[in-house]
Amino acid sequence: MQDRPSAIELLEAAADFVDREIVTATAGRVQFQSRVVANVMRIVAREIRNEDPFVRAEMRSLAALLEREPPHVHGLDDVRRAAAQLNADLSAKIRAGEADSGPRRAAVIAAVRQIVEDKLRIANPRYLEADLAIRAQSGA
């Protein structure tokens, strides 16, 4: 691990270079693929920056929905596995109809919405901006 530049800074600089130099100097398929590469670099940078706190929050939220203590985990791989298992457990409860009505339904919707929004903050934050604009227009 280096001090500076960080992995995030390197990825962002490389993405900016691709956008500035390669995308503008190419056309067609190569230009499209260059945009994809720059986008992937930005997604990876956001994932490095945000995945740990987001997946830990997901794990805690799912454990609360399932009325369990959050699992004792150490590294990010453990957190990912725990979140995946909790997601599977919640999915089974949803399929069984345990979140079809009442306050449990509202809690599940709120938690799942937050989890999806956090995933979008990594994958494509512009989707969230578009959603907020649509909600503002509709008064929701």
BAFIMI-650445 format. One record per residue: x, y, z of N, C-alpha, C in turn; residue number from 1. Coordinates in Angstrom, 2 decimals. Atoms other than C-alpha are relative to their C-alpha. Layout:
r n_px->X n_py->Y n_pz->Z ca_px->X ca_py->Y ca_pz->Z c_px->X c_py->Y c_pz->Z margu->NUM
...
This chain:
r n_px->0.85 n_py->-1.18 n_pz->0.00 ca_px->0.00 ca_py->0.00 ca_pz->0.00 c_px->0.89 c_py->1.23 c_pz->0.00 margu->1
r n_px->-0.74 n_py->-1.24 n_pz->0.11 ca_px->1.34 ca_py->3.37 ca_pz->-0.99 c_px->-0.73 c_py->1.11 c_pz->0.71 margu->2
r n_px->0.64 n_py->-1.14 n_pz->-0.65 ca_px->0.71 ca_py->6.67 ca_pz->0.74 c_px->-0.74 c_py->0.85 c_pz->-1.03 margu->3
r n_px->0.60 n_py->-0.86 n_pz->1.03 ca_px->0.08 ca_py->8.87 ca_pz->-2.29 c_px->0.66 c_py->-0.30 c_pz->-1.32 margu->4
r n_px->1.46 n_py->-0.08 n_pz->0.09 ca_px->-1.38 ca_py->8.60 ca_pz->-4.77 c_px->-0.64 c_py->-1.31 c_pz->0.47 margu->5
r n_px->0.75 n_py->1.17 n_pz->-0.45 ca_px->-3.98 ca_py->6.26 ca_pz->-3.34 c_px->-0.56 c_py->-0.75 c_pz->-1.21 margu->6
r n_px->0.62 n_py->0.78 n_pz->1.07 ca_px->-5.65 ca_py->3.54 ca_pz->-5.39 c_px->-1.17 c_py->0.77 c_pz->-0.60 margu->7
r n_px->1.13 n_py->-0.79 n_pz->0.48 ca_px->-8.71 ca_py->5.77 ca_pz->-5.62 c_px->0.48 c_py->1.14 c_pz->-0.89 margu->8
r n_px->-0.54 n_py->-1.11 n_pz->0.80 ca_px->-6.67 ca_py->8.72 ca_pz->-6.87 c_px->0.54 c_py->-0.49 c_pz->-1.33 margu->9
r n_px->-0.52 n_py->0.57 n_pz->1.25 ca_px->-4.94 ca_py->6.52 ca_pz->-9.45 c_px->-1.13 c_py->-0.36 c_pz->-0.96 margu->10
r n_px->1.13 n_py->0.38 n_pz->0.85 ca_px->-8.22 ca_py->5.13 ca_pz->-10.74 c_px->-0.71 c_py->1.23 c_pz->-0.57 margu->11
r n_px->0.67 n_py->-1.22 n_pz->0.47 ca_px->-9.82 ca_py->8.58 ca_pz->-10.94 c_px->0.86 c_py->0.73 c_pz->-1.04 margu->12
r n_px->-0.88 n_py->-0.65 n_pz->0.97 ca_px->-6.77 ca_py->10.02 ca_pz->-12.75 c_px->0.01 c_py->-0.76 c_pz->-1.32 margu->13
r n_px->0.02 n_py->0.81 n_pz->1.23 ca_px->-6.75 ca_py->7.13 ca_pz->-15.22 c_px->-1.33 c_py->0.18 c_pz->-0.73 margu->14
r n_px->1.31 n_py->-0.20 n_pz->0.62 ca_px->-10.50 ca_py->7.53 ca_pz->-15.84 c_px->-0.07 c_py->1.37 c_pz->-0.67 margu->15
r n_px->-0.02 n_py->-1.34 n_pz->0.60 ca_px->-10.05 ca_py->11.26 ca_pz->-16.43 c_px->0.84 c_py->0.03 c_pz->-1.27 margu->16
r n_px->-0.85 n_py->0.08 n_pz->1.19 ca_px->-7.20 ca_py->10.53 ca_pz->-18.87 c_px->-0.74 c_py->-0.67 c_pz->-1.15 margu->17
r n_px->0.74 n_py->0.70 n_pz->1.06 ca_px->-9.34 ca_py->8.04 ca_pz->-20.79 c_px->-1.07 c_py->0.92 c_pz->-0.58 margu->18
r n_px->1.03 n_py->-0.92 n_pz->0.49 ca_px->-12.20 ca_py->10.55 ca_pz->-21.01 c_px->0.59 c_py->1.15 c_pz->-0.81 margu->19
r n_px->-0.58 n_py->-1.20 n_pz->0.61 ca_px->-9.98 ca_py->13.49 ca_pz->-21.92 c_px->0.78 c_py->-0.30 c_pz->-1.27 margu->20
r n_px->-0.92 n_py->0.27 n_pz->1.11 ca_px->-7.51 ca_py->11.84 ca_pz->-24.29 c_px->-0.49 c_py->-1.08 c_pz->-0.97 margu->21
r n_px->0.35 n_py->1.13 n_pz->0.87 ca_px->-8.86 ca_py->8.56 ca_pz->-25.62 c_px->-1.40 c_py->0.16 c_pz->-0.57 margu->22
r n_px->1.37 n_py->-0.14 n_pz->0.49 ca_px->-12.61 ca_py->9.18 ca_pz->-25.84 c_px->-0.08 c_py->1.10 c_pz->-1.07 margu->23
r n_px->0.07 n_py->-1.12 n_pz->0.96 ca_px->-12.09 ca_py->12.51 ca_pz->-27.62 c_px->0.77 c_py->-0.27 c_pz->-1.29 margu->24
r n_px->-0.82 n_py->0.28 n_pz->1.18 ca_px->-9.56 ca_py->11.00 ca_pz->-30.06 c_px->-0.50 c_py->-1.20 c_pz->-0.79 margu->25
r n_px->0.51 n_py->1.19 n_pz->0.67 ca_px->-11.66 ca_py->8.01 ca_pz->-31.09 c_px->-1.46 c_py->0.18 c_pz->-0.38 margu->26
r n_px->1.41 n_py->-0.03 n_pz->0.40 ca_px->-15.03 ca_py->7.23 ca_pz->-32.58 c_px->-0.53 c_py->-1.44 c_pz->0.01 margu->27
r n_px->0.64 n_py->1.30 n_pz->0.14 ca_px->-17.50 ca_py->4.39 ca_pz->-32.82 c_px->0.23 c_py->-0.92 c_pz->1.17 margu->28
r n_px->-0.15 n_py->1.06 n_pz->-1.00 ca_px->-16.81 ca_py->1.16 ca_pz->-30.99 c_px->1.12 c_py->0.29 c_pz->0.99 margu->29
r n_px->-1.14 n_py->-0.29 n_pz->-0.89 ca_px->-13.42 ca_py->2.22 ca_pz->-29.60 c_px->-0.37 c_py->1.12 c_pz->0.97 margu->30
r n_px->0.42 n_py->-1.08 n_pz->-0.89 ca_px->-14.92 ca_py->5.43 ca_pz->-28.21 c_px->-0.97 c_py->-0.53 c_pz->1.06 margu->31
r n_px->0.95 n_py->0.59 n_pz->-0.94 ca_px->-17.78 ca_py->3.50 ca_pz->-26.63 c_px->0.73 c_py->-0.84 c_pz->1.04 margu->32
r n_px->-0.74 n_py->0.86 n_pz->-0.92 ca_px->-15.41 ca_py->0.92 ca_pz->-25.11 c_px->0.87 c_py->0.84 c_pz->0.94 margu->33
r n_px->-0.81 n_py->-0.89 n_pz->-0.84 ca_px->-13.21 ca_py->3.76 ca_pz->-23.81 c_px->-0.87 c_py->0.62 c_pz->1.10 margu->34
r n_px->0.92 n_py->-0.52 n_pz->-1.02 ca_px->-16.21 ca_py->5.29 ca_pz->-22.06 c_px->-0.33 c_py->-1.07 c_pz->1.05 margu->35
r n_px->0.28 n_py->1.11 n_pz->-0.92 ca_px->-16.99 ca_py->1.88 ca_pz->-20.55 c_px->1.18 c_py->-0.18 c_pz->0.96 margu->36
r n_px->-1.19 n_py->0.16 n_pz->-0.84 ca_px->-13.40 ca_py->1.57 ca_pz->-19.28 c_px->0.07 c_py->1.10 c_pz->1.05 margu->37
r n_px->-0.04 n_py->-1.11 n_pz->-0.95 ca_px->-13.51 ca_py->5.03 ca_pz->-17.69 c_px->-1.08 c_py->-0.18 c_pz->1.06 margu->38
r n_px->1.09 n_py->0.22 n_pz->-0.96 ca_px->-16.86 ca_py->4.19 ca_pz->-16.07 c_px->0.35 c_py->-1.11 c_pz->0.98 margu->39
r n_px->-0.40 n_py->1.11 n_pz->-0.87 ca_px->-15.54 ca_py->0.89 ca_pz->-14.70 c_px->1.03 c_py->0.49 c_pz->1.03 margu->40
r n_px->-1.00 n_py->-0.53 n_pz->-0.93 ca_px->-12.56 ca_py->2.71 ca_pz->-13.18 c_px->-0.65 c_py->0.84 c_pz->1.10 margu->41
r n_px->0.69 n_py->-0.83 n_pz->-1.00 ca_px->-14.88 ca_py->5.16 ca_pz->-11.45 c_px->-0.84 c_py->-0.86 c_pz->0.96 margu->42
r n_px->0.76 n_py->0.92 n_pz->-0.86 ca_px->-17.11 ca_py->2.33 ca_pz->-10.16 c_px->0.94 c_py->-0.66 c_pz->1.01 margu->43
r n_px->-0.95 n_py->0.65 n_pz->-0.90 ca_px->-14.06 ca_py->0.55 ca_pz->-8.72 c_px->0.49 c_py->0.99 c_pz->1.06 margu->44
r n_px->-0.43 n_py->-1.02 n_pz->-0.97 ca_px->-12.88 ca_py->3.80 ca_pz->-7.08 c_px->-1.09 c_py->0.22 c_pz->1.06 margu->45
r n_px->1.09 n_py->-0.20 n_pz->-0.97 ca_px->-16.32 ca_py->4.32 ca_pz->-5.50 c_px->-0.15 c_py->-1.22 c_pz->0.89 margu->46
r n_px->0.12 n_py->1.22 n_pz->-0.80 ca_px->-16.38 ca_py->0.69 ca_pz->-4.37 c_px->1.10 c_py->-0.05 c_pz->1.06 margu->47
r n_px->-1.10 n_py->-0.02 n_pz->-0.98 ca_px->-12.96 ca_py->1.00 ca_pz->-2.71 c_px->-0.34 c_py->0.98 c_pz->1.12 margu->48
r n_px->0.30 n_py->-1.06 n_pz->-0.97 ca_px->-14.13 ca_py->4.18 ca_pz->-0.99 c_px->-1.18 c_py->-0.37 c_pz->0.91 margu->49
r n_px->1.27 n_py->0.12 n_pz->-0.72 ca_px->-17.62 ca_py->3.07 ca_pz->0.08 c_px->-0.47 c_py->-1.40 c_pz->0.36 margu->50
r n_px->0.58 n_py->1.32 n_pz->-0.20 ca_px->-18.11 ca_py->-0.68 ca_pz->0.03 c_px->0.01 c_py->-0.43 c_pz->1.47 margu->51
r n_px->-0.08 n_py->0.47 n_pz->-1.38 ca_px->-16.92 ca_py->-1.41 ca_pz->3.57 c_px->-1.11 c_py->0.60 c_pz->0.87 margu->52
r n_px->1.07 n_py->-0.53 n_pz->-0.87 ca_px->-19.22 ca_py->1.06 ca_pz->5.37 c_px->-1.41 c_py->-0.37 c_pz->-0.49 margu->53
r n_px->1.33 n_py->0.33 n_pz->0.51 ca_px->-22.15 ca_py->0.30 ca_pz->3.04 c_px->-0.38 c_py->-1.44 c_pz->0.31 margu->54
r n_px->0.36 n_py->1.40 n_pz->-0.24 ca_px->-21.98 ca_py->-3.48 ca_pz->3.38 c_px->-0.12 c_py->-0.28 c_pz->1.50 margu->55
r n_px->0.17 n_py->0.14 n_pz->-1.45 ca_px->-21.51 ca_py->-3.20 ca_pz->7.16 c_px->-1.38 c_py->0.53 c_pz->0.44 margu->56
r n_px->1.33 n_py->-0.55 n_pz->-0.31 ca_px->-24.62 ca_py->-0.99 ca_pz->7.33 c_px->-1.09 c_py->-0.96 c_pz->-0.47 margu->57
r n_px->0.96 n_py->0.98 n_pz->0.52 ca_px->-26.47 ca_py->-3.52 ca_pz->5.17 c_px->-0.12 c_py->-1.18 c_pz->0.95 margu->58
r n_px->0.00 n_py->1.14 n_pz->-0.91 ca_px->-25.46 ca_py->-6.35 ca_pz->7.48 c_px->-0.75 c_py->0.33 c_pz->1.29 margu->59
r n_px->0.68 n_py->-0.39 n_pz->-1.25 ca_px->-26.61 ca_py->-4.45 ca_pz->10.59 c_px->-1.50 c_py->0.17 c_pz->-0.23 margu->60
r n_px->1.41 n_py->-0.23 n_pz->0.31 ca_px->-29.89 ca_py->-3.43 ca_pz->8.94 c_px->-0.75 c_py->-1.32 c_pz->-0.18 margu->61
r n_px->0.64 n_py->1.29 n_pz->0.22 ca_px->-30.68 ca_py->-6.96 ca_pz->7.80 c_px->-0.11 c_py->-0.79 c_pz->1.30 margu->62
r n_px->0.06 n_py->0.70 n_pz->-1.28 ca_px->-29.81 ca_py->-8.40 ca_pz->11.20 c_px->-1.14 c_py->0.56 c_pz->0.85 margu->63
r n_px->1.09 n_py->-0.62 n_pz->-0.78 ca_px->-32.19 ca_py->-5.90 ca_pz->12.83 c_px->-1.36 c_py->-0.45 c_pz->-0.54 margu->64
r n_px->1.26 n_py->0.45 n_pz->0.59 ca_px->-34.97 ca_py->-6.82 ca_pz->10.38 c_px->-0.32 c_py->-1.44 c_pz->0.40 margu->65
r n_px->0.18 n_py->1.41 n_pz->-0.34 ca_px->-34.42 ca_py->-10.47 ca_pz->11.20 c_px->0.01 c_py->-0.24 c_pz->1.52 margu->66
r n_px->-0.01 n_py->0.04 n_pz->-1.47 ca_px->-34.34 ca_py->-9.64 ca_pz->14.94 c_px->1.12 c_py->-0.88 c_pz->0.53 margu->67
r n_px->-1.20 n_py->0.73 n_pz->-0.41 ca_px->-30.82 ca_py->-11.01 ca_pz->15.32 c_px->1.08 c_py->1.00 c_pz->0.40 margu->68
r n_px->-1.19 n_py->-0.79 n_pz->-0.27 ca_px->-27.61 ca_py->-9.72 ca_pz->16.74 c_px->0.84 c_py->0.01 c_pz->-1.28 margu->69
r n_px->-0.88 n_py->0.01 n_pz->1.17 ca_px->-25.28 ca_py->-8.59 ca_pz->13.96 c_px->1.13 c_py->-1.02 c_pz->0.20 margu->70
r n_px->-1.07 n_py->0.99 n_pz->-0.13 ca_px->-22.73 ca_py->-11.33 ca_pz->13.26 c_px->1.33 c_py->0.67 c_pz->0.37 margu->71
r n_px->-1.35 n_py->-0.49 n_pz->-0.32 ca_px->-19.23 ca_py->-10.89 ca_pz->14.67 c_px->0.88 c_py->-0.31 c_pz->-1.20 margu->72
r n_px->-0.81 n_py->0.16 n_pz->1.21 ca_px->-17.10 ca_py->-10.32 ca_pz->11.60 c_px->1.26 c_py->0.84 c_pz->0.13 margu->73
r n_px->-1.26 n_py->-0.73 n_pz->-0.04 ca_px->-13.62 ca_py->-9.07 ca_pz->10.94 c_px->0.23 c_py->0.72 c_pz->-1.32 margu->74
r n_px->-0.33 n_py->-0.62 n_pz->1.27 ca_px->-12.58 ca_py->-8.42 ca_pz->7.37 c_px->-1.20 c_py->0.17 c_pz->-0.91 margu->75
r n_px->1.06 n_py->-0.29 n_pz->0.95 ca_px->-14.61 ca_py->-7.23 ca_pz->4.43 c_px->-0.59 c_py->-1.27 c_pz->-0.61 margu->76
r n_px->0.53 n_py->1.25 n_pz->0.56 ca_px->-14.89 ca_py->-10.75 ca_pz->3.01 c_px->-1.00 c_py->-0.65 c_pz->0.95 margu->77
r n_px->0.94 n_py->0.53 n_pz->-0.99 ca_px->-16.53 ca_py->-11.90 ca_pz->6.26 c_px->-1.30 c_py->0.79 c_pz->0.01 margu->78
r n_px->1.19 n_py->-0.86 n_pz->0.00 ca_px->-18.91 ca_py->-8.93 ca_pz->6.15 c_px->-0.85 c_py->-0.31 c_pz->-1.22 margu->79
r n_px->0.73 n_py->0.33 n_pz->1.22 ca_px->-19.85 ca_py->-9.71 ca_pz->2.55 c_px->-0.76 c_py->-1.32 c_pz->0.15 margu->80
r n_px->0.65 n_py->1.31 n_pz->-0.19 ca_px->-20.57 ca_py->-13.36 ca_pz->3.41 c_px->-1.17 c_py->0.10 c_pz->0.96 margu->81
r n_px->1.09 n_py->-0.15 n_pz->-0.97 ca_px->-22.64 ca_py->-12.39 ca_pz->6.44 c_px->-1.18 c_py->0.73 c_pz->-0.62 margu->82
r n_px->1.08 n_py->-0.75 n_pz->0.65 ca_px->-24.63 ca_py->-9.84 ca_pz->4.42 c_px->-0.72 c_py->-0.89 c_pz->-1.01 margu->83
r n_px->0.63 n_py->0.89 n_pz->0.98 ca_px->-25.24 ca_py->-12.41 ca_pz->1.67 c_px->-0.91 c_py->-1.01 c_pz->0.69 margu->84
r n_px->0.83 n_py->0.96 n_pz->-0.72 ca_px->-26.53 ca_py->-14.95 ca_pz->4.20 c_px->-1.25 c_py->0.67 c_pz->0.58 margu->85
r n_px->1.16 n_py->-0.72 n_pz->-0.54 ca_px->-28.76 ca_py->-12.37 ca_pz->5.88 c_px->-0.98 c_py->0.38 c_pz->-1.11 margu->86
r n_px->0.87 n_py->-0.28 n_pz->1.14 ca_px->-30.10 ca_py->-11.34 ca_pz->2.47 c_px->-0.79 c_py->-1.23 c_pz->-0.39 margu->87
r n_px->0.69 n_py->1.25 n_pz->0.35 ca_px->-30.91 ca_py->-14.97 ca_pz->1.71 c_px->-1.08 c_py->-0.31 c_pz->1.04 margu->88
r n_px->0.99 n_py->0.26 n_pz->-1.06 ca_px->-32.67 ca_py->-15.33 ca_pz->5.08 c_px->-1.19 c_py->0.94 c_pz->-0.12 margu->89
r n_px->1.10 n_py->-0.96 n_pz->0.16 ca_px->-34.70 ca_py->-12.15 ca_pz->4.55 c_px->-0.83 c_py->-0.34 c_pz->-1.24 margu->90
r n_px->0.72 n_py->0.37 n_pz->1.22 ca_px->-35.58 ca_py->-13.24 ca_pz->1.02 c_px->-0.95 c_py->-1.16 c_pz->0.26 margu->91
r n_px->0.86 n_py->1.14 n_pz->-0.33 ca_px->-36.95 ca_py->-16.51 ca_pz->2.38 c_px->-1.22 c_py->0.46 c_pz->0.79 margu->92
r n_px->1.14 n_py->-0.51 n_pz->-0.78 ca_px->-39.12 ca_py->-14.62 ca_pz->4.87 c_px->-0.96 c_py->0.80 c_pz->-0.88 margu->93
r n_px->0.85 n_py->-0.76 n_pz->0.93 ca_px->-40.39 ca_py->-12.31 ca_pz->2.13 c_px->-0.81 c_py->-0.98 c_pz->-0.86 margu->94
r n_px->0.70 n_py->1.00 n_pz->0.81 ca_px->-41.23 ca_py->-15.32 ca_pz->-0.08 c_px->-1.08 c_py->-0.71 c_pz->0.81 margu->95
r n_px->0.98 n_py->0.66 n_pz->-0.86 ca_px->-43.07 ca_py->-16.86 ca_pz->2.89 c_px->-1.15 c_py->0.92 c_pz->0.39 margu->96
r n_px->1.09 n_py->-0.93 n_pz->-0.27 ca_px->-45.25 ca_py->-13.76 ca_pz->3.09 c_px->0.12 c_py->0.74 c_pz->1.32 margu->97
r n_px->-0.16 n_py->-0.61 n_pz->-1.32 ca_px->-43.81 ca_py->-12.48 ca_pz->6.36 c_px->0.22 c_py->1.51 c_pz->-0.04 margu->98
r n_px->-0.17 n_py->-1.46 n_pz->0.09 ca_px->-43.43 ca_py->-8.93 ca_pz->5.04 c_px->-1.07 c_py->0.60 c_pz->-0.89 margu->99
r n_px->1.04 n_py->-0.44 n_pz->0.92 ca_px->-46.70 ca_py->-8.56 ca_pz->3.17 c_px->-0.84 c_py->1.16 c_pz->0.53 margu->100
r n_px->0.85 n_py->-1.07 n_pz->-0.53 ca_px->-48.39 ca_py->-6.10 ca_pz->5.53 c_px->0.53 c_py->0.50 c_pz->1.33 margu->101
r n_px->-0.29 n_py->-0.53 n_pz->-1.32 ca_px->-48.16 ca_py->-3.98 ca_pz->8.61 c_px->1.35 c_py->0.68 c_pz->0.10 margu->102
r n_px->-1.24 n_py->-0.73 n_pz->-0.22 ca_px->-45.14 ca_py->-2.34 ca_pz->10.18 c_px->1.23 c_py->-0.75 c_pz->-0.52 margu->103
r n_px->-1.15 n_py->0.79 n_pz->0.53 ca_px->-42.82 ca_py->-5.20 ca_pz->9.13 c_px->0.21 c_py->0.30 c_pz->-1.47 margu->104
r n_px->-0.10 n_py->-0.33 n_pz->1.43 ca_px->-43.59 ca_py->-4.46 ca_pz->5.49 c_px->0.69 c_py->1.34 c_pz->-0.18 margu->105
r n_px->-0.60 n_py->-1.33 n_pz->0.11 ca_px->-42.72 ca_py->-0.79 ca_pz->5.95 c_px->1.48 c_py->-0.04 c_pz->0.36 margu->106
r n_px->-1.40 n_py->0.09 n_pz->-0.42 ca_px->-39.49 ca_py->-1.68 ca_pz->7.76 c_px->0.85 c_py->-0.69 c_pz->-1.07 margu->107
r n_px->-0.74 n_py->0.70 n_pz->1.06 ca_px->-38.44 ca_py->-4.12 ca_pz->5.03 c_px->0.19 c_py->0.91 c_pz->-1.20 margu->108
r n_px->-0.10 n_py->-0.91 n_pz->1.15 ca_px->-39.20 ca_py->-1.61 ca_pz->2.29 c_px->1.04 c_py->1.08 c_pz->0.26 margu->109
r n_px->-0.96 n_py->-1.06 n_pz->-0.32 ca_px->-37.23 ca_py->1.12 ca_pz->4.06 c_px->1.43 c_py->-0.53 c_pz->-0.01 margu->110
r n_px->-1.35 n_py->0.57 n_pz->-0.06 ca_px->-34.24 ca_py->-1.13 ca_pz->4.70 c_px->0.50 c_py->-0.38 c_pz->-1.39 margu->111
r n_px->-0.41 n_py->0.41 n_pz->1.35 ca_px->-34.18 ca_py->-2.59 ca_pz->1.20 c_px->0.25 c_py->1.21 c_pz->-0.88 margu->112
r n_px->-0.22 n_py->-1.23 n_pz->0.78 ca_px->-34.52 ca_py->0.88 ca_pz->-0.32 c_px->1.36 c_py->0.59 c_pz->0.33 margu->113
r n_px->-1.30 n_py->-0.55 n_pz->-0.39 ca_px->-31.50 ca_py->2.09 ca_pz->1.68 c_px->1.15 c_py->-0.84 c_pz->-0.56 margu->114
r n_px->-1.04 n_py->0.90 n_pz->0.53 ca_px->-29.47 ca_py->-0.96 ca_pz->0.64 c_px->0.17 c_py->0.21 c_pz->-1.49 margu->115
r n_px->-0.07 n_py->-0.22 n_pz->1.45 ca_px->-30.33 ca_py->-0.43 ca_pz->-3.02 c_px->0.62 c_py->1.37 c_pz->-0.30 margu->116
r n_px->-0.59 n_py->-1.33 n_pz->0.22 ca_px->-29.52 ca_py->3.29 ca_pz->-2.79 c_px->1.51 c_py->-0.02 c_pz->0.24 margu->117
r n_px->-1.43 n_py->0.09 n_pz->-0.25 ca_px->-26.12 ca_py->2.47 ca_pz->-1.28 c_px->0.71 c_py->-0.72 c_pz->-1.14 margu->118
r n_px->-0.59 n_py->0.69 n_pz->1.15 ca_px->-25.44 ca_py->0.01 ca_pz->-4.10 c_px->0.06 c_py->0.92 c_pz->-1.22 margu->119
r n_px->-0.01 n_py->-0.96 n_pz->1.11 ca_px->-26.40 ca_py->2.70 ca_pz->-6.62 c_px->1.04 c_py->1.10 c_pz->0.20 margu->120
r n_px->-1.03 n_py->-1.00 n_pz->-0.27 ca_px->-24.06 ca_py->5.17 ca_pz->-4.90 c_px->1.35 c_py->-0.48 c_pz->-0.52 margu->121
r n_px->-1.22 n_py->0.57 n_pz->0.56 ca_px->-21.31 ca_py->2.80 ca_pz->-6.06 c_px->-0.15 c_py->-0.22 c_pz->-1.50 margu->122
r n_px->0.15 n_py->0.38 n_pz->1.40 ca_px->-22.66 ca_py->1.53 ca_pz->-9.38 c_px->-0.25 c_py->1.17 c_pz->-0.93 margu->123
r n_px->0.32 n_py->-1.14 n_pz->0.85 ca_px->-24.16 ca_py->4.72 ca_pz->-10.78 c_px->-0.79 c_py->1.04 c_pz->0.79 margu->124
r n_px->0.69 n_py->-0.99 n_pz->-0.83 ca_px->-24.95 ca_py->7.67 ca_pz->-8.50 c_px->-0.97 c_py->0.88 c_pz->-0.78 margu->125
r n_px->0.92 n_py->-0.83 n_pz->0.80 ca_px->-26.66 ca_py->9.47 ca_pz->-11.39 c_px->-1.42 c_py->-0.55 c_pz->0.03 margu->126
r n_px->1.35 n_py->0.56 n_pz->-0.10 ca_px->-29.59 ca_py->7.05 ca_pz->-11.07 c_px->-0.73 c_py->0.57 c_pz->1.21 margu->127
r n_px->0.61 n_py->-0.59 n_pz->-1.19 ca_px->-30.19 ca_py->8.41 ca_pz->-7.57 c_px->-0.39 c_py->1.45 c_pz->-0.25 margu->128
r n_px->0.31 n_py->-1.39 n_pz->0.32 ca_px->-30.04 ca_py->11.99 ca_pz->-8.83 c_px->-1.26 c_py->0.07 c_pz->-0.86 margu->129
r n_px->1.19 n_py->0.03 n_pz->0.86 ca_px->-32.61 ca_py->11.13 ca_pz->-11.52 c_px->-1.24 c_py->-0.34 c_pz->0.82 margu->130
r n_px->1.12 n_py->0.38 n_pz->-0.86 ca_px->-34.84 ca_py->9.44 ca_pz->-8.92 c_px->-0.44 c_py->1.18 c_pz->0.86 margu->131
r n_px->0.34 n_py->-1.15 n_pz->-0.84 ca_px->-34.68 ca_py->12.49 ca_pz->-6.65 c_px->-0.70 c_py->1.08 c_pz->-0.82 margu->132
r n_px->0.64 n_py->-1.01 n_pz->0.87 ca_px->-35.57 ca_py->14.78 ca_pz->-9.57 c_px->-1.43 c_py->-0.42 c_pz->-0.33 margu->133
r n_px->1.34 n_py->0.50 n_pz->0.31 ca_px->-38.55 ca_py->12.60 ca_pz->-10.49 c_px->-0.91 c_py->0.13 c_pz->1.20 margu->134
r n_px->0.80 n_py->-0.12 n_pz->-1.21 ca_px->-39.74 ca_py->12.52 ca_pz->-6.89 c_px->-0.37 c_py->1.45 c_pz->0.28 margu->135
r n_px->0.26 n_py->-1.43 n_pz->-0.23 ca_px->-39.43 ca_py->16.30 ca_pz->-6.60 c_px->-1.09 c_py->0.49 c_pz->-0.94 margu->136
r n_px->1.01 n_py->-0.42 n_pz->0.96 ca_px->-41.51 ca_py->16.76 ca_pz->-9.76 c_px->-1.37 c_py->-0.57 c_pz->0.34 margu->137
r n_px->1.29 n_py->0.64 n_pz->-0.28 ca_px->-44.18 ca_py->14.32 ca_pz->-8.61 c_px->-0.52 c_py->0.35 c_pz->1.40 margu->138
r n_px->0.42 n_py->-0.37 n_pz->-1.34 ca_px->-44.29 ca_py->15.68 ca_pz->-5.07 c_px->0.08 c_py->-1.15 c_pz->0.98 margu->139
r n_px->-0.10 n_py->1.18 n_pz->-0.88 ca_px->-43.42 ca_py->12.27 ca_pz->-3.59 c_px->1.06 c_py->0.19 c_pz->1.05 margu->140
